[in-house]
Amino acid sequence: MKRFFRISLWIIVGCIFVATFVFLYFNSRPEKISYQIVHPKFGDIEKTTVLTGKIEPRDEIDIKPQISGIITEVNVEPGDMVREGDVIAKIKVIPEASALSSAQARVESAEISLADAKAKYDRNKILFEKKIISREEYETSETTWRQAEKELDAANDAYLIVREGVSKYNASESNTLVRATIDGLILDVPVKVGSSVIQSNTFNDGTTVATIADMNKLIFKGKVDETEVGQLALGMVMDITIGALPDLHPIAVLEYIAPKGTEENGANTFEIKAAISTDSVSNLRAGYSANASVNLSKSKNVLTIPEGVVTFSGDSTFVFLLTSEPGADQTFDKTPIKTGASDGINIEVTQGLDTLSNVRGDIIKNK
């Protein structure tokens, strides 16, 4: 019985050894590689590039006050349409103490001058009637009196402007009324009632009360890399794609290419602007992110092969042509070719191949 088990154990060990040997033998054999074969064919090559950017109004205006003060009334909200001259907001003037004091002193000085001129006029009038003074002297005193009246009137108006920002002569055109300067859509109102605002002057840009834009005139504003800017030309047509509106594809015409580039992340880019067709702007809003696809070049009915089968070595390009007979192990010959335009998928072959060529493609299976 023990002899039987001993013999069985040796048989099992022998089978394991043989199986291991067979496994290692087959796995040590070189893999047989088979390649897909592709054939050149005639087709069109279109080289396109995609530019990133956003939709912007052609004219976007910041409305700023002509006087400093406090907002007392806001008449618009973002999304409202306004006409040129519409009142957007009203401002209450907070006068400076020095300016107010100076204006008040001017009024008091004008009142004194007027009283003096009136007294001289009244006295000269009596003297003229008694023929003690000449007409010329009388008329001069009258003129001085009239001028003093005008000066007092002007001083009072200046005091009113400093104190309230309103002139009695043109109250409808008061600086306290902030008006729209163009027809358009209100994009933003960054102030509210109670906000302090300052007028634009040499030392600061002033407070923006509202932003207005004509949404019937939109542009695509983007950037192009320096390697492609030389292939762009004014008048090129662009197909705009908007992520928020996938079903809308407005058409734009390139109208501006920046003459000077800017460096971003180590690369030079150039700003471009393209006018969007007025038939496509009804659903667009300012600030939409967008991509613009532009056709840089097009070659029609040229010999093409997949770009993935081409080997690039310096300034030279090669493909591998099948040299073996059908059914035999595949063998290939490295053959130089000349290429032309490429669209990133297919590439034009100008020399070295014809439609009967058998070119090595991707690996299709291992044996």
Secondary structure as a PSIPRED ss2 file (coil, helix, strand):
# PSIPRED VFORMAT (PSIPRED V4.0)

   1 M C   1.000  0.000  0.000
   2 K H   0.000  1.000  0.000
   3 R H   0.000  1.000  0.000
   4 F H   0.000  1.000  0.000
   5 F H   0.000  1.000  0.000
   6 R H   0.000  1.000  0.000
   7 I H   0.000  1.000  0.000
   8 S H   0.000  1.000  0.000
   9 L H   0.000  1.000  0.000
  10 W H   0.000  1.000  0.000
  11 I H   0.000  1.000  0.000
  12 I H   0.000  1.000  0.000
  13 V H   0.000  1.000  0.000
  14 G H   0.000  1.000  0.000
  15 C H   0.000  1.000  0.000
  16 I H   0.000  1.000  0.000
  17 F H   0.000  1.000  0.000
  18 V H   0.000  1.000  0.000
  19 A H   0.000  1.000  0.000
  20 T H   0.000  1.000  0.000
  21 F H   0.000  1.000  0.000
  22 V H   0.000  1.000  0.000
  23 F H   0.000  1.000  0.000
  24 L H   0.000  1.000  0.000
  25 Y H   0.000  1.000  0.000
  26 F H   0.000  1.000  0.000
  27 N H   0.000  1.000  0.000
  28 S H   0.000  1.000  0.000
  29 R C   1.000  0.000  0.000
  30 P C   1.000  0.000  0.000
  31 E C   1.000  0.000  0.000
  32 K C   1.000  0.000  0.000
  33 I E   0.000  0.000  1.000
  34 S E   0.000  0.000  1.000
  35 Y E   0.000  0.000  1.000
  36 Q E   0.000  0.000  1.000
  37 I E   0.000  0.000  1.000
  38 V E   0.000  0.000  1.000
  39 H C   1.000  0.000  0.000
  40 P C   1.000  0.000  0.000
  41 K E   0.000  0.000  1.000
  42 F E   0.000  0.000  1.000
  43 G E   0.000  0.000  1.000
  44 D E   0.000  0.000  1.000
  45 I E   0.000  0.000  1.000
  46 E E   0.000  0.000  1.000
  47 K E   0.000  0.000  1.000
  48 T E   0.000  0.000  1.000
  49 T E   0.000  0.000  1.000
  50 V E   0.000  0.000  1.000
  51 L E   0.000  0.000  1.000
  52 T E   0.000  0.000  1.000
  53 G E   0.000  0.000  1.000
  54 K E   0.000  0.000  1.000
  55 I E   0.000  0.000  1.000
  56 E E   0.000  0.000  1.000
  57 P E   0.000  0.000  1.000
  58 R C   1.000  0.000  0.000
  59 D C   1.000  0.000  0.000
  60 E E   0.000  0.000  1.000
  61 I E   0.000  0.000  1.000
  62 D E   0.000  0.000  1.000
  63 I E   0.000  0.000  1.000
  64 K C   1.000  0.000  0.000
  65 P C   1.000  0.000  0.000
  66 Q C   1.000  0.000  0.000
  67 I C   1.000  0.000  0.000
  68 S C   1.000  0.000  0.000
  69 G E   0.000  0.000  1.000
  70 I E   0.000  0.000  1.000
  71 I E   0.000  0.000  1.000
  72 T E   0.000  0.000  1.000
  73 E E   0.000  0.000  1.000
  74 V E   0.000  0.000  1.000
  75 N C   1.000  0.000  0.000
  76 V C   1.000  0.000  0.000
  77 E C   1.000  0.000  0.000
  78 P C   1.000  0.000  0.000
  79 G C   1.000  0.000  0.000
  80 D C   1.000  0.000  0.000
  81 M E   0.000  0.000  1.000
  82 V E   0.000  0.000  1.000
  83 R C   1.000  0.000  0.000
  84 E C   1.000  0.000  0.000
  85 G C   1.000  0.000  0.000
  86 D C   1.000  0.000  0.000
  87 V E   0.000  0.000  1.000
  88 I E   0.000  0.000  1.000
  89 A E   0.000  0.000  1.000
  90 K E   0.000  0.000  1.000
  91 I E   0.000  0.000  1.000
  92 K E   0.000  0.000  1.000
  93 V C   1.000  0.000  0.000
  94 I C   1.000  0.000  0.000
  95 P C   1.000  0.000  0.000
  96 E C   1.000  0.000  0.000
  97 A H   0.000  1.000  0.000
  98 S H   0.000  1.000  0.000
  99 A H   0.000  1.000  0.000
 100 L H   0.000  1.000  0.000
 101 S H   0.000  1.000  0.000
 102 S H   0.000  1.000  0.000
 103 A H   0.000  1.000  0.000
 104 Q H   0.000  1.000  0.000
 105 A H   0.000  1.000  0.000
 106 R H   0.000  1.000  0.000
 107 V H   0.000  1.000  0.000
 108 E H   0.000  1.000  0.000
 109 S H   0.000  1.000  0.000
 110 A H   0.000  1.000  0.000
 111 E H   0.000  1.000  0.000
 112 I H   0.000  1.000  0.000
 113 S H   0.000  1.000  0.000
 114 L H   0.000  1.000  0.000
 115 A H   0.000  1.000  0.000
 116 D H   0.000  1.000  0.000
 117 A H   0.000  1.000  0.000
 118 K H   0.000  1.000  0.000
 119 A H   0.000  1.000  0.000
 120 K H   0.000  1.000  0.000
 121 Y H   0.000  1.000  0.000
 122 D H   0.000  1.000  0.000
 123 R H   0.000  1.000  0.000
 124 N H   0.000  1.000  0.000
 125 K H   0.000  1.000  0.000
 126 I H   0.000  1.000  0.000
 127 L H   0.000  1.000  0.000
 128 F H   0.000  1.000  0.000
 129 E H   0.000  1.000  0.000
 130 K C   1.000  0.000  0.000
 131 K C   1.000  0.000  0.000
 132 I C   1.000  0.000  0.000
 133 I C   1.000  0.000  0.000
 134 S C   1.000  0.000  0.000
 135 R H   0.000  1.000  0.000
 136 E H   0.000  1.000  0.000
 137 E H   0.000  1.000  0.000
 138 Y H   0.000  1.000  0.000
 139 E H   0.000  1.000  0.000
 140 T H   0.000  1.000  0.000
 141 S H   0.000  1.000  0.000
 142 E H   0.000  1.000  0.000
 143 T H   0.000  1.000  0.000
 144 T H   0.000  1.000  0.000
 145 W H   0.000  1.000  0.000
 146 R H   0.000  1.000  0.000
 147 Q H   0.000  1.000  0.000
 148 A H   0.000  1.000  0.000
 149 E H   0.000  1.000  0.000
 150 K H   0.000  1.000  0.000
 151 E H   0.000  1.000  0.000
 152 L H   0.000  1.000  0.000
 153 D H   0.000  1.000  0.000
 154 A H   0.000  1.000  0.000
 155 A H   0.000  1.000  0.000
 156 N H   0.000  1.000  0.000
 157 D H   0.000  1.000  0.000
 158 A H   0.000  1.000  0.000
 159 Y H   0.000  1.000  0.000
 160 L H   0.000  1.000  0.000
 161 I H   0.000  1.000  0.000
 162 V H   0.000  1.000  0.000
 163 R H   0.000  1.000  0.000
 164 E H   0.000  1.000  0.000
 165 G C   1.000  0.000  0.000
 166 V C   1.000  0.000  0.000
 167 S C   1.000  0.000  0.000
 168 K C   1.000  0.000  0.000
 169 Y C   1.000  0.000  0.000
 170 N C   1.000  0.000  0.000
 171 A H   0.000  1.000  0.000
 172 S H   0.000  1.000  0.000
 173 E H   0.000  1.000  0.000
 174 S C   1.000  0.000  0.000
 175 N C   1.000  0.000  0.000
 176 T C   1.000  0.000  0.000
 177 L E   0.000  0.000  1.000
 178 V E   0.000  0.000  1.000
 179 R E   0.000  0.000  1.000
 180 A C   1.000  0.000  0.000
 181 T C   1.000  0.000  0.000
 182 I C   1.000  0.000  0.000
 183 D C   1.000  0.000  0.000
 184 G E   0.000  0.000  1.000
 185 L E   0.000  0.000  1.000
 186 I E   0.000  0.000  1.000
 187 L E   0.000  0.000  1.000
 188 D E   0.000  0.000  1.000
 189 V C   1.000  0.000  0.000
 190 P C   1.000  0.000  0.000
 191 V C   1.000  0.000  0.000
 192 K C   1.000  0.000  0.000
 193 V C   1.000  0.000  0.000
 194 G C   1.000  0.000  0.000
 195 S C   1.000  0.000  0.000
 196 S E   0.000  0.000  1.000
 197 V E   0.000  0.000  1.000
 198 I C   1.000  0.000  0.000
 199 Q C   1.000  0.000  0.000
 200 S C   1.000  0.000  0.000
 201 N C   1.000  0.000  0.000
 202 T C   1.000  0.000  0.000
 203 F C   1.000  0.000  0.000
 204 N C   1.000  0.000  0.000
 205 D C   1.000  0.000  0.000
 206 G C   1.000  0.000  0.000
 207 T C   1.000  0.000  0.000
 208 T C   1.000  0.000  0.000
 209 V C   1.000  0.000  0.000
 210 A E   0.000  0.000  1.000
 211 T E   0.000  0.000  1.000
 212 I E   0.000  0.000  1.000
 213 A E   0.000  0.000  1.000
 214 D C   1.000  0.000  0.000
 215 M C   1.000  0.000  0.000
 216 N C   1.000  0.000  0.000
 217 K C   1.000  0.000  0.000
 218 L E   0.000  0.000  1.000
 219 I E   0.000  0.000  1.000
 220 F E   0.000  0.000  1.000
 221 K E   0.000  0.000  1.000
 222 G E   0.000  0.000  1.000
 223 K E   0.000  0.000  1.000
 224 V E   0.000  0.000  1.000
 225 D E   0.000  0.000  1.000
 226 E H   0.000  1.000  0.000
 227 T H   0.000  1.000  0.000
 228 E H   0.000  1.000  0.000
 229 V H   0.000  1.000  0.000
 230 G C   1.000  0.000  0.000
 231 Q C   1.000  0.000  0.000
 232 L C   1.000  0.000  0.000
 233 A C   1.000  0.000  0.000
 234 L C   1.000  0.000  0.000
 235 G C   1.000  0.000  0.000
 236 M C   1.000  0.000  0.000
 237 V E   0.000  0.000  1.000
 238 M E   0.000  0.000  1.000
 239 D E   0.000  0.000  1.000
 240 I E   0.000  0.000  1.000
 241 T E   0.000  0.000  1.000
 242 I E   0.000  0.000  1.000
 243 G C   1.000  0.000  0.000
 244 A C   1.000  0.000  0.000
 245 L E   0.000  0.000  1.000
 246 P C   1.000  0.000  0.000
 247 D C   1.000  0.000  0.000
 248 L C   1.000  0.000  0.000
 249 H C   1.000  0.000  0.000
 250 P C   1.000  0.000  0.000
 251 I E   0.000  0.000  1.000
 252 A E   0.000  0.000  1.000
 253 V E   0.000  0.000  1.000
 254 L E   0.000  0.000  1.000
 255 E E   0.000  0.000  1.000
 256 Y E   0.000  0.000  1.000
 257 I E   0.000  0.000  1.000
 258 A C   1.000  0.000  0.000
 259 P C   1.000  0.000  0.000
 260 K C   1.000  0.000  0.000
 261 G C   1.000  0.000  0.000
 262 T E   0.000  0.000  1.000
 263 E E   0.000  0.000  1.000
 264 E E   0.000  0.000  1.000
 265 N C   1.000  0.000  0.000
 266 G C   1.000  0.000  0.000
 267 A E   0.000  0.000  1.000
 268 N E   0.000  0.000  1.000
 269 T E   0.000  0.000  1.000
 270 F E   0.000  0.000  1.000
 271 E E   0.000  0.000  1.000
 272 I E   0.000  0.000  1.000
 273 K E   0.000  0.000  1.000
 274 A E   0.000  0.000  1.000
 275 A E   0.000  0.000  1.000
 276 I E   0.000  0.000  1.000
 277 S C   1.000  0.000  0.000
 278 T H   0.000  1.000  0.000
 279 D H   0.000  1.000  0.000
 280 S H   0.000  1.000  0.000
 281 V C   1.000  0.000  0.000
 282 S C   1.000  0.000  0.000
 283 N C   1.000  0.000  0.000
 284 L C   1.000  0.000  0.000
 285 R C   1.000  0.000  0.000
 286 A C   1.000  0.000  0.000
 287 G C   1.000  0.000  0.000
 288 Y C   1.000  0.000  0.000
 289 S E   0.000  0.000  1.000
 290 A E   0.000  0.000  1.000
 291 N E   0.000  0.000  1.000
 292 A E   0.000  0.000  1.000
 293 S E   0.000  0.000  1.000
 294 V E   0.000  0.000  1.000
 295 N E   0.000  0.000  1.000
 296 L E   0.000  0.000  1.000
 297 S E   0.000  0.000  1.000
 298 K E   0.000  0.000  1.000
 299 S E   0.000  0.000  1.000
 300 K E   0.000  0.000  1.000
 301 N E   0.000  0.000  1.000
 302 V E   0.000  0.000  1.000
 303 L E   0.000  0.000  1.000
 304 T E   0.000  0.000  1.000
 305 I E   0.000  0.000  1.000
 306 P E   0.000  0.000  1.000
 307 E H   0.000  1.000  0.000
 308 G H   0.000  1.000  0.000
 309 V H   0.000  1.000  0.000
 310 V C   1.000  0.000  0.000
 311 T E   0.000  0.000  1.000
 312 F E   0.000  0.000  1.000
 313 S E   0.000  0.000  1.000
 314 G C   1.000  0.000  0.000
 315 D C   1.000  0.000  0.000
 316 S E   0.000  0.000  1.000
 317 T E   0.000  0.000  1.000
 318 F E   0.000  0.000  1.000
 319 V E   0.000  0.000  1.000
 320 F E   0.000  0.000  1.000
 321 L E   0.000  0.000  1.000
 322 L E   0.000  0.000  1.000
 323 T C   1.000  0.000  0.000
 324 S C   1.000  0.000  0.000
 325 E C   1.000  0.000  0.000
 326 P C   1.000  0.000  0.000
 327 G C   1.000  0.000  0.000
 328 A C   1.000  0.000  0.000
 329 D C   1.000  0.000  0.000
 330 Q C   1.000  0.000  0.000
 331 T C   1.000  0.000  0.000
 332 F E   0.000  0.000  1.000
 333 D E   0.000  0.000  1.000
 334 K E   0.000  0.000  1.000
 335 T E   0.000  0.000  1.000
 336 P E   0.000  0.000  1.000
 337 I E   0.000  0.000  1.000
 338 K E   0.000  0.000  1.000
 339 T E   0.000  0.000  1.000
 340 G E   0.000  0.000  1.000
 341 A E   0.000  0.000  1.000
 342 S E   0.000  0.000  1.000
 343 D C   1.000  0.000  0.000
 344 G C   1.000  0.000  0.000
 345 I C   1.000  0.000  0.000
 346 N E   0.000  0.000  1.000
 347 I E   0.000  0.000  1.000
 348 E E   0.000  0.000  1.000
 349 V E   0.000  0.000  1.000
 350 T E   0.000  0.000  1.000
 351 Q E   0.000  0.000  1.000
 352 G C   1.000  0.000  0.000
 353 L C   1.000  0.000  0.000
 354 D C   1.000  0.000  0.000
 355 T C   1.000  0.000  0.000
 356 L C   1.000  0.000  0.000
 357 S C   1.000  0.000  0.000
 358 N C   1.000  0.000  0.000
 359 V E   0.000  0.000  1.000
 360 R E   0.000  0.000  1.000
 361 G E   0.000  0.000  1.000
 362 D E   0.000  0.000  1.000
 363 I E   0.000  0.000  1.000
 364 I E   0.000  0.000  1.000
 365 K E   0.000  0.000  1.000
 366 N E   0.000  0.000  1.000
 367 K C   1.000  0.000  0.000
